Amino acid sequence: MTRISFAMMEPHSPLLRYRREIRPFVPFVIPIVKTVESWYNTNVRTFRSRPCTRRNHFWDMCEMTAKQKQLGAFYTPEAMADFLVGWAVRRSDDIVLDPGCGEGVFLLTAYHRLCQLGASAAQTTAQIYGVELEQRACERARDALQRTSGLGAYDLICEDFFQVFPDLLGPPLVDVVLGNPPYIRYHHFTGDTRRRALKAAERAGVRLTRLTSAWAPYLVHAVSFLKPGGRLAMVVPAELLQVDYARPVRRFLLDHFANVTVVAFEERVFPGALEDTVLLLAESDGQTRGLRVVRLQNLEGLADLAKELDRLPLRCECIGEDKWTRFLLADESIDLYESLVERADVRPLDELAAVDIGVVTGNNDYFLLTETAARWWEIEPRFLRPAAPKARLMPGAVFTAEEWATLRDTGARSFLLDCREEPRQAKQHRVWRYITDGVARGVHKGYKCRTRSPWYGVPGVRVPPAFLTYMAHEIPRLIANHAGAVNHNLIHGVYFEDDQPEAVALRVASFYNTLTMLSAELVGRSYGGGVLKLETKESERTQLIEPADETTRQHLLTALDQIDAHLRRRAFDKALAIGDAILLQGQLALDEDALRQLRLTYHSLRGRRMSRAHSNT
């Protein structure tokens, strides 16, 4: 192949012009674009979700800063605050604490509720307490209470809640703790704040991992302010129901309170946030112990729920600290599902395979190359590995070498740079030009790159027999890897104990049935945009049906082409119907009524997740 130099190019060559005139400015333009995007997400999108009780005008919006996003502040709709306060505040002498009061939505609602129950304005000054880290928000909350009551003696503390303890408040303990904890993901929840938070939770007997988001220790610490018999009413992420790091929190709630209620919504109730949200109600003096999970379409259902909540049954057995997602289902659906997964021929994926993340390059834009780029840099073929594309570009149950070649020819990033030779050896090859260019572009300074040696040596490169989608919109998919491609960190690799092609094809075909799809919905995490996220350990708990005899195996192998074709046409129900006929009806002997119930259960849970993709944003 003839090497092309800049001197050989036409003076007005687009590539030459890019290299000389445009590329030097790229490092300066990207931060500007990111800053504008951050300003929009922080100021405009979040502004839409602010309640009508606040001063929603232009100057108020302009005063909002990126600090709001850092603090995890998403302000609570008035209907939600009314419901939570109405349930939790029951007597005129109740003492109320909002440990993250923001601009006072919950405190103002509590003030009106206490007055409605017979408290005087003067009495409420000794009954309403708040904590808020952000000085301006704290001042606004105090001003709002003073304007509403005509009094100026409300005790609001401007401090990090994890540095506040009951003895700092007027009363040592309170009757009601309510509010909307900050939602800060673990990768932003760092430093001294995280250390204080985890220590506060540990003092309450709850040990949380470093992957914990801020709301979890916040919730545990808040409970320590309650009197015996007190009540908790909080807005929390739906992660409470479904993530592993919240397991100790679920156990803590069941141990500490007599009964716990979770209210989930079919529609998104915080348009500015992608995270799904639930309401948590917990009380210590209930006559019956247990858990109830209530599903509502939207906030409009809260008024009717307030009237009938106490009459709804509690589930008292088989709760535990495992994921509570299954309690979104009707009791008879839970019983049917559990009876099926207890069968000997229904096994979790981790008994058949290991699921691992793909290679973590540290900079996919650099390490994943198009064929044109690989040729331009004249990189030796032995330093290039076929790379799997994004999951959406692998629409079927099988990813073939022909599909990979088509993607390569159409300009997809289809090669992974895989050079682990030491610099002294690498300099002997043409790939060194590309490595040198990476240094010039600052790729070697990225966190993953600078913490490995050599910086360009991507670790853990291997070819999995199958892929499993990490993020799924319609359905999760197990995909046979007939292309021999390596996977990046946006799609999992699945390594079966028996990795022979026929055995892998059998596992892939058996993945597509309603029971397995329902189990994936239950073990995965649902996010506000309708995405089902399956971490590696979660995906290993997905239930697969082990073919019981040779006839079933042959039927599945024969059906794989049909399943693959239906998936490519996005006819997901038809693909699952094939697996249902072979495995659920043929092997598990489900009758029509049981299969109908299982399908309704699956579509109900999947539909709830998917509805977030179409909710107002």
Secondary structure as GFF3:
##gff-version 3
##sequence-region A 1 617
A	DSSP	three_ten_helix	6	8	.	.	.	ID=ss1
A	DSSP	alpha_helix	14	17	.	.	.	ID=ss2
A	DSSP	pi_helix	18	22	.	.	.	ID=ss3
A	DSSP	three_ten_helix	23	25	.	.	.	ID=ss4
A	DSSP	alpha_helix	26	39	.	.	.	ID=ss5
A	DSSP	pi_helix	40	45	.	.	.	ID=ss6
A	DSSP	alpha_helix	46	48	.	.	.	ID=ss7
A	DSSP	alpha_helix	58	63	.	.	.	ID=ss8
A	DSSP	alpha_helix	66	70	.	.	.	ID=ss9
A	DSSP	alpha_helix	78	88	.	.	.	ID=ss10
A	DSSP	beta_strand	96	98	.	.	.	ID=ss11
A	DSSP	alpha_helix	105	116	.	.	.	ID=ss12
A	DSSP	alpha_helix	121	124	.	.	.	ID=ss13
A	DSSP	beta_strand	128	132	.	.	.	ID=ss14
A	DSSP	alpha_helix	135	149	.	.	.	ID=ss15
A	DSSP	beta_strand	155	158	.	.	.	ID=ss16
A	DSSP	three_ten_helix	161	163	.	.	.	ID=ss17
A	DSSP	three_ten_helix	166	168	.	.	.	ID=ss18
A	DSSP	beta_strand	174	179	.	.	.	ID=ss19
A	DSSP	alpha_helix	191	203	.	.	.	ID=ss20
A	DSSP	alpha_helix	215	223	.	.	.	ID=ss21
A	DSSP	beta_strand	226	237	.	.	.	ID=ss22
A	DSSP	alpha_helix	239	242	.	.	.	ID=ss23
A	DSSP	three_ten_helix	244	246	.	.	.	ID=ss24
A	DSSP	alpha_helix	247	256	.	.	.	ID=ss25
A	DSSP	beta_strand	259	265	.	.	.	ID=ss26
A	DSSP	beta_strand	277	283	.	.	.	ID=ss27
A	DSSP	beta_strand	290	296	.	.	.	ID=ss28
A	DSSP	three_ten_helix	299	301	.	.	.	ID=ss29
A	DSSP	alpha_helix	302	308	.	.	.	ID=ss30
A	DSSP	three_ten_helix	309	311	.	.	.	ID=ss31
A	DSSP	three_ten_helix	325	328	.	.	.	ID=ss32
A	DSSP	alpha_helix	331	341	.	.	.	ID=ss33
A	DSSP	beta_strand	346	348	.	.	.	ID=ss34
A	DSSP	three_ten_helix	349	351	.	.	.	ID=ss35
A	DSSP	beta_strand	353	356	.	.	.	ID=ss36
A	DSSP	alpha_helix	364	367	.	.	.	ID=ss37
A	DSSP	beta_strand	368	369	.	.	.	ID=ss38
A	DSSP	alpha_helix	371	376	.	.	.	ID=ss39
A	DSSP	three_ten_helix	381	383	.	.	.	ID=ss40
A	DSSP	beta_strand	384	386	.	.	.	ID=ss41
A	DSSP	three_ten_helix	391	393	.	.	.	ID=ss42
A	DSSP	beta_strand	398	399	.	.	.	ID=ss43
A	DSSP	alpha_helix	401	409	.	.	.	ID=ss44
A	DSSP	beta_strand	415	417	.	.	.	ID=ss45
A	DSSP	alpha_helix	423	426	.	.	.	ID=ss46
A	DSSP	alpha_helix	431	440	.	.	.	ID=ss47
A	DSSP	three_ten_helix	443	445	.	.	.	ID=ss48
A	DSSP	alpha_helix	447	450	.	.	.	ID=ss49
A	DSSP	beta_strand	466	469	.	.	.	ID=ss50
A	DSSP	beta_strand	471	472	.	.	.	ID=ss51
A	DSSP	beta_strand	478	481	.	.	.	ID=ss52
A	DSSP	beta_strand	491	496	.	.	.	ID=ss53
A	DSSP	alpha_helix	501	511	.	.	.	ID=ss54
A	DSSP	alpha_helix	514	523	.	.	.	ID=ss55
A	DSSP	beta_strand	525	526	.	.	.	ID=ss56
A	DSSP	beta_strand	532	533	.	.	.	ID=ss57
A	DSSP	alpha_helix	536	539	.	.	.	ID=ss58
A	DSSP	beta_strand	543	545	.	.	.	ID=ss59
A	DSSP	alpha_helix	550	568	.	.	.	ID=ss60
A	DSSP	alpha_helix	572	579	.	.	.	ID=ss61
A	DSSP	pi_helix	580	587	.	.	.	ID=ss62
A	DSSP	alpha_helix	592	614	.	.	.	ID=ss63
###
